């Protein structure tokens, strides 16, 4: 009887102790499930203006040619991104072909042969972090990040009695800063980036004899870009983008600068 009474007593004590704990566990919220990243695809097309200028000296005062080699052409871009509320991983591929070149002095322009051309193929990776606090306005957010890019360029000049071709392979790493604002169906984004660049250049001069020069160089690259996103469906948005890029490349035998301005329109799909 004593053993049975002790068992009943211990059972009552354990029930009194464990009942509140069980109730607390039942009321405690389950740990939040980790949100899966949104997958974003973007395809866009537009046109780009490319201006190239030789530089005779890279030290102040810079002695630059007053003549620009100027052309325009179509550009196509494809982007893939994985987006979370506080960060972004994005891959992009862009191809551009420029033609219709002229020599421009700012006062007058002279048409170049139809064979003059410039082609660009670029791939890049972006990583961004969204700052924890809004900046000024409730929906205005700041972003910082890094960008790695590789690009291949092909230039072709038709000269009197000769053809000059150039192939550039460039790689760069950049710091990126931006602002993002969202309101209902409209989103606005602006970004600035500055990069250090490494270049490998090969030039071929085809005349009576073939002359080839190759070398290494370094340079800088600065981008300023704006984007307007207009949501037209729950998962689809229309995007309009503008990019202005300035570059300078210093090689062991020459130096040049160029400027590119690009306008594109495309669609974004998210899931």
N, C-alpha and C positions, 0 to 999 in steps of 0.2 A: 504494500500500500504506500509505503514511504517512497519507493521508486516511482510508482505511478504519479504520486502527487508532485514529486520533483520534476517529472517530465512535463506535467501540465503547467507547472509554474514557469519553467524555462520557455515553453512554447508561447505562453502569454507574454513574457518579457520580450522575446524576439519579435513577436508580432507588433508589439507597441513601438519597438525601435525601428523596424524595417518599413512599417506602413508609411510614415512621413517621408522617408527617403524614396520609396516607390512613387509616391504622389509627386514629389519634386522632380523625379526623372521623367514622369509622364508629362508634366507641364513644361519641361525645358524644351526649347525649340531645337529641332534637328539642325546639325551643322549645314550651312548653305552649300549647295552644290557649286562646284567651280564652273563658271560660265565658259562655254566653248567659244573660241574666237570666231568672229564673223569673217566669212570669206568674201572678198571683194574683187570683181573683175572690171576692168575699164578698157575700152577701145576708143581711140580718137584719131582724127585726121585733120590736116590743115595745111598751112604753107609757112615757109621760113625764108627769111632774108639773111644772106651771108655776105659779110664784107671783110676783105683780107687786105692787110697793109704790111709791107716790109719795113723793117727798122734797121738802120745802119749802125746805131749805137744804143746800147742798153743802159748806159750810165748818163746821169743828168749832165748837161741838157740832152734829152733824147732827140736824136736826129731821125725823123720818120719821113717816109715818102708821102707827098701830098696826094698821091694817086691811090684810090681804093679799087680793088678787083671785086665787083659787086654782082651778085646773082640771086635768083629766087627759085623756089621749087617746092614740090609737095613733101609732106612729112607724115608718117604714120607711127602711132605709139600704142603699145599693148602693156597693161599693168596688171599685176596680181598682188593682192595684199591679204594679210591676216591681222585683223583689227580687234583689239581689246579696249575697254574704256580708258586705260592709261598708257597703252603702247601700241606701236604699229611696226610690222615687218612688211616691206614692200619690195617687189622685184619689177623692173621695167625694161622694156626693149623698144628702141626707137631707130627708125631708118629715115634718112632724108637724102634727096637728090636735088641739086641746084644746077640751073642752067640759065641761058639768056644773059650771059655775063657782059658787063660793060666796064670800061675804065672811067671812073668818076673822080673829078677834081674838086667838086663843090661848086664850080662855076659852069662846067660843061661835062659831057660824057661822050665816050666813043665806044661804039659797038665792037664786041670781040667776035672771033669766029665761032660758028655753031659748035665746034668740037670742044670748046672750053667747058669744063664741068667740075663739080665737086660732089662727092658722095660720103655720107657719114653713116656708120652703124655703131650704136651705143647700147651697152647693157649696164644696169646699175642696181645697187641694193641700198635701201634706206632702212634705218632703225630710228624710231622716234619715241620720246617719252613726253606725256602730257603733264604739265606742272600741276601740283595739288590744288592750288587756289586760282580762282578766277582773277583776271586782271582788269580792274576798273568796272566793267560791266558784268552782270551775273552770268552771261553766256559767252563771254570772251575768255578764251583759254590760251595759254602759252605753250609752246612746244620747243624742245631741243633734241638734237640727235646727231647722227653721223651718216655719211654717205660714201660708199665706195663705187667707183665706176671705171669701166674700160671702154675705149673707143678706137675704131679704125677709120681712117680718112684716106680718101684718094682724090688728088687734085690733078687736073690735066690742062696745060696751057699750050695753045698753038702759037708758035712764034714764027718769024720770017725764016723759012728754010729749016725749021727745027720744031721738035715737040718736047716739052718738058713735063714729066710726070713726077708725082711725089706721093709716097705712101707713109702715113704717120700712124704709129701705134702708141696710144696714150693711156696711162692709168692715173687715177687721182683718188685722194681721200679728203673729205670735206667735213667741216662743222656746219650744222644746219640749225637755224632758229626761225620760229614761225609763230603766227597768231591764227586762231580759228574761232569763228563765230557762227552759231547755229540759232535760227529762229524759225519755228514751224517748218515750212517746206523749203526754206532757203538756207544755204550754207556758204560762208565766205572764208577763204583761206589765203594767207599771204606768207611767203617764206623768203629767206635770204640765206645763201650759203657761200662759203669761201673755201677754196681747195688748193692744196699743193699738188703739183702734177709732175710726172716723169714721162719723157717722150723718147721714142726711138723713130728716127726719120731716115728714109731712103729716097734720094732724088736721082732720076735718070734723064739725061739730056741726049736726045736722039737727033743727030745731024749727020755730017759726013762720017763721024765715028761716034760710038756709044760711050758716054761718060757717066759713071755712076758714083755718087757720093753718099755715104751713110754715116750716121753719128748719133750720139745720145744728147739729151738736153733736159731741161727742167723748166717749170713755169708755174703759173697761177691761173685760177679759174674762179669767176664770181657769177653767181646766178641770182636774179630777182624774179620771182614768179608770183602770179595771182591766179586764183581759181574761184569760179562761181558754180555752185551746185544747186540745181532746181529739181526737187523731187516730183516726178510725174506719175509714179505708181508706188505701191508699198515697198517694192524692192528695187526700183529703177529710178535713176536720176539723170538729168541732162547736165553735162559739165562743159564749161567754156574756160579755157586756160590761155594765159599769156606768159611768155618767158622771154627775158632779156639776159643774154650771156656775154660776158667779156672775158677774153683770154689773152695771155701773153706767153710766148714760148721762146726761150733762149737756147740756141744750139751752139755747137763748137765752131760752126762756120757761118752762121747767120742768126737772125732773130725776126720774129713777126708777131703781130697782134691780129686778132679778129673779133668781130662782133656778130652775134646771131640774135635775131628776133623772130619769135615763133608764136603763131596763133592757131589754136586747135579747138575743135568741137567734137564731143563724143558722148557715149553713154556709159553709165556705171550700173552694174548689177551686183547686189549683195544677197547673201544667203547665210 
